[in-house]
Each structure stands twice: as C-alpha cells, then as structure tokens.
Amino acid sequence: MEKTLVLLKPSCVQRQLIGEVVKRFERRGLRIAGMKMMQLDDAILREHYAHLADKPFFPTLADSMKASPVVAMALEGIDAVQVVRTMTGATNGRAAMPGTIRGDFSMSNQQNIVHASDSPENAEIELKRFFRDEEIFDYTSGAHVYVYGADEA
C-alpha cells in the first residue's frame, strides 16, 4: 500500500472544513495512517517549500501557512498519491473541477484548502518531514475487504 501526505491548510481549518475534507478521503476508501494538528514555523516551511523559498511571494505564502494550525495526515491506499491528487483538483481553486476538494471549497491559488504530495518519492520525503515513525500506524481496516477486490490488495 502506498502512503501520501495531506496537509489541511489554515484556509481549511479557519473555514471549519476539516471534517468535510477528512470525510471525503475516508468515503473514498483511503485509510488514515496518521493524523495530527500542528503549528508550522519558518524552518519547516523553508524546508517544505524549498523550491519556492527564493520567490518574491514566499513570505506571503509562509504567513498564510502560519495563520493557524494545520492538520497533517498520512493517508494509505493503492495508488494513494494519484487518488488524492485527483480528489484535490487543480492547485488554483478557480480552475479546479466541481466535485474536487478545491473545486468545491476554494476560489484561490494560495488559500486552496489542502496540500497533497505530488509523487510517491516526494510523499516519502514529506511524510518524514511531518511525522515521526511512531506517529504512523499500520493496522487493518475492517472496511478493507469492501474497498478493494480480492486480487487488488
């Protein structure tokens, strides 16, 4: 099973959409392997957004990510990275398709509700950034046999 990182951003937390977004992932059949609320700081944001740290908009991005705590989740499932990326929709909420998380809840490129890992390789790196090993749990969900066919898992 593949694991991926999802961050419920301050725009999600402040708009009280945590339950709605988590419910979508669970209803799809993804298993929550880890979940915690945390306040991000400059150090973790510079590491997480290293590819953007030298851009002129980075201070605004960092400020928006520190506006409130975020909820970090480790989600697990077959092709979890791609499934989550499809569910979240285009980065810019105005361009995201209806039915996606951003398409239903976002009108912004920055205040876009969630961060989702973009590849299995980055998911592994990002999960280590936000979770200690003992914070990610391996257990069998009772729903597993109803989510996947016998030859899939």
C-alpha positions in Angstrom: 0.0 0.0 0.0 1.2 3.5 -0.8 1.2 6.3 1.7 0.9 10.0 1.0 0.9 13.3 2.9 -2.0 15.7 3.0 -2.0 19.0 4.9 -5.3 20.6 5.7 -4.1 24.2 5.4 -5.2 27.2 7.5 -7.8 28.0 4.9 -9.4 24.6 5.7 -9.0 24.9 9.4 -10.3 28.5 9.6 -13.3 27.8 7.4 -14.2 24.7 9.6 -13.9 22.3 6.7 -11.7 19.7 8.4 -14.5 17.1 9.0 -15.8 17.5 5.4 -12.4 17.0 3.8 -11.5 14.1 6.0 -14.9 12.5 5.3 -14.2 12.7 1.6 -10.9 10.8 1.9 -12.4 8.2 4.2 -15.5 7.7 2.0 -13.2 7.1 -1.0 -11.6 4.2 0.9 -8.3 5.7 1.9 -7.1 4.7 5.4 -5.8 7.3 7.8 -2.4 6.0 9.0 -1.6 9.2 11.0 -3.2 12.5 11.8 -2.2 15.4 14.0 -2.7 19.2 14.3 0.4 21.3 14.4 1.6 24.9 14.1 4.1 25.3 11.3 7.1 27.5 11.7 9.6 29.2 9.3 12.1 26.3 9.5 9.6 23.6 8.3 8.1 25.9 5.7 11.5 26.8 4.2 12.3 23.1 4.0 8.8 22.1 2.7 8.7 24.9 0.1 12.5 24.9 -0.6 11.7 25.2 -4.4 9.8 28.4 -3.7 11.8 29.9 -0.8 13.6 32.4 -3.1 10.5 33.6 -4.8 9.2 37.1 -4.0 5.8 35.7 -2.9 7.3 33.2 -0.4 6.8 35.5 2.7 3.1 35.8 1.9 2.9 32.0 1.4 4.7 31.4 4.7 2.5 33.9 6.5 -0.7 32.2 5.2 0.6 28.7 6.3 1.3 30.1 9.8 -2.1 31.8 10.2 -3.5 28.9 12.2 -2.5 25.3 12.9 -2.7 22.8 10.0 -3.8 19.2 10.2 -1.3 16.7 8.8 -2.5 13.4 7.6 -0.8 10.2 6.3 -3.3 8.5 4.0 -2.8 5.0 2.7 -4.3 3.1 -0.2 -3.5 1.6 -3.6 -2.1 4.5 -5.8 -2.8 6.8 -2.9 -0.7 9.7 -4.3 -2.6 9.8 -7.6 -6.0 9.2 -6.0 -5.5 12.1 -3.5 -4.2 14.4 -6.3 -7.2 13.7 -8.4 -9.5 14.3 -5.4 -7.9 17.6 -4.5 -8.1 19.1 -8.0 -6.1 21.8 -9.7 -3.9 24.0 -7.4 -5.9 27.1 -8.4 -9.3 26.6 -6.9 -10.9 28.7 -9.6 -9.7 26.2 -12.2 -10.4 23.1 -10.2 -13.3 20.9 -11.4 -16.5 20.8 -9.4 -16.6 17.7 -7.2 -12.9 18.0 -6.3 -12.0 19.4 -2.9 -10.6 22.6 -4.3 -13.3 22.9 -6.9 -16.0 22.7 -4.2 -14.3 24.8 -1.5 -11.7 27.1 -3.0 -11.6 30.3 -5.1 -7.8 30.9 -4.7 -4.4 29.7 -5.8 -3.0 30.2 -2.4 -5.9 29.7 0.0 -6.6 26.3 -1.6 -7.6 24.2 1.3 -5.1 21.3 1.0 -1.5 20.3 0.2 -1.0 16.9 -1.3 2.2 15.1 -2.2 2.8 15.1 -6.0 4.7 11.8 -6.3 5.4 8.7 -4.3 9.0 9.8 -3.9 8.0 13.2 -2.5 5.3 11.6 -0.3 8.0 9.6 1.4 10.1 12.7 2.0 7.2 14.8 3.1 5.8 12.1 5.5 9.2 12.0 7.2 9.2 15.8 7.5 5.8 15.9 9.3 5.6 12.6 11.1 7.9 10.6 13.3 7.9 6.8 12.6 5.9 6.1 15.7 3.1 8.5 14.6 2.2 6.5 11.5 0.2 3.4 12.3 -0.1 0.1 10.5 -3.5 -1.6 11.1 -6.1 -3.4 9.1 -9.3 -1.5 8.5 -12.5 -3.6 8.7 -13.6 -1.9 5.5 -10.6 -3.1 3.5 -12.3 -6.1 2.0 -15.1 -3.9 0.8 -12.9 -1.2 -0.7 -10.6 -3.4 -2.8 -11.2 -6.6 -4.8 -9.5 -9.7 -3.5 -6.9 -9.6 -6.4 -6.0 -5.9 -5.7 -4.7 -5.9 -2.2 
